[in-house]
């Protein structure tokens, strides 16, 4: 039995732009899943018909606004449709009609790609612009990869700041030691200059907290998900988003510190 939640392509990609952000592999599986829902409705008239799928009665693009449907249908019945035929997931029953093959059903049954909520797909658009790779992983349902990518990108930003720094105290450092050294370095701008304007000891406390935040993100998140993800709780979309936005916030702090 195929994944029952894949009834609507719009559930996984609310707009055509969102669909195009997904890997081609996921695009064709979403189309195949929708065709699998529609096939019983069309079997009595011969099967899946490329032209008939454009008709409103079959609603290939159910869930989309009327002004989005035409472009979505044209896109899906282009290269993704042809790829399903080429792979043998759709087989011809006569010159104009197709059915889903056993291989096509097996592809749907074997897929491990989770369906992601529209709320999460909208939220992930708000991530820092440097996290494009992590966003793509998240949209594919590769939550561990998304978190690893995000914190690798964060660590690379720290390394890049070290490499252009004129302060010798940061040279040759990496990881948590680098995070502490960077915040202490002469060229680092504290991102919240309005804090504790008349209390140097309080300001130093804030800076120490920032050092610990930067270093802790590497020690607890970056290292753990890079080396021991198998020993951590499985990530779902919510927990992955929480970590991605933490990485996003860290990058924004570094933006303010230039």
BELPE-V142790 format. One record per pair of residues at least 24 apart in sequence whose ideal C-beta (glycine too) atoms are under 7 Angstrom apart, sorted by the first residue. I is the first residue (numbers start at 0). J is the second residue. D is the distance in whole Angstrom. If there is no record, write none. Layout:
I,J,D + I,J,D
This chain:
1,32,6 + 1,35,6 + 1,104,7 + 1,107,4 + 1,108,6 + 2,32,7 + 2,107,7 + 2,110,7 + 4,114,5 + 5,29,7 + 5,32,4 + 5,114,6 + 6,36,6 + 7,61,5 + 7,62,4 + 8,33,5 + 8,60,7 + 9,61,7 + 9,62,3 + 9,63,5 + 10,62,7 + 10,114,6 + 11,114,6 + 11,115,6 + 13,117,5 + 13,120,6 + 14,67,6 + 15,67,6 + 15,70,5 + 15,71,5 + 15,74,6 + 17,120,6 + 20,135,7 + 20,138,6 + 21,138,6 + 21,139,7 + 22,139,6 + 25,112,6 + 25,139,6 + 26,79,5 + 27,79,5 + 27,82,5 + 27,83,6 + 28,106,7 + 28,107,7 + 28,110,6 + 28,112,7 + 30,75,5 + 30,79,5 + 30,80,7 + 30,83,7 + 31,83,6 + 31,88,6 + 31,103,6 + 31,106,7 + 31,107,6 + 32,107,6 + 33,59,6 + 34,99,6 + 35,99,6 + 35,107,6 + 38,98,7 + 38,99,6 + 45,93,7 + 45,96,4 + 46,92,5 + 46,96,4 + 46,97,6 + 46,98,5 + 47,89,7 + 47,96,6 + 47,97,4 + 47,98,7 + 48,95,6 + 48,96,5 + 49,76,6 + 49,80,7 + 52,76,6 + 112,139,7 + 112,140,5 + 113,140,4 + 115,140,6 + 115,236,5 + 116,236,6 + 119,236,5 + 119,240,6 + 122,240,6 + 123,240,7 + 126,243,6 + 126,244,7 + 126,247,5 + 127,247,4 + 127,250,4 + 127,251,6 + 129,250,6 + 130,243,7 + 130,246,7 + 130,247,6 + 133,243,6 + 137,239,6 + 137,243,7 + 142,234,4 + 142,236,7 + 142,239,4 + 143,224,7 + 143,228,5 + 143,234,6 + 145,239,6 + 145,243,6 + 146,224,5 + 146,234,7 + 146,239,6 + 146,242,5 + 146,243,7 + 147,224,5 + 147,225,6 + 149,243,5 + 149,246,4 + 150,216,7 + 150,220,5 + 150,221,4 + 150,224,7 + 150,246,6 + 153,216,7 + 153,246,5 + 153,249,5 + 153,250,6 + 154,217,6 + 154,221,6 + 156,250,6 + 156,253,5 + 157,181,6 + 160,253,7 + 174,217,5 + 175,214,4 + 175,217,5 + 175,218,5 + 178,210,6 + 178,213,4 + 178,214,4 + 178,217,6 + 179,210,5 + 179,214,6 + 182,206,6 + 182,209,6 + 182,210,4 + 182,213,7 + 187,256,6 + 188,256,5 + 188,257,7 + 190,252,5 + 190,255,4 + 190,256,5 + 213,249,7 + 216,245,7 + 216,249,6
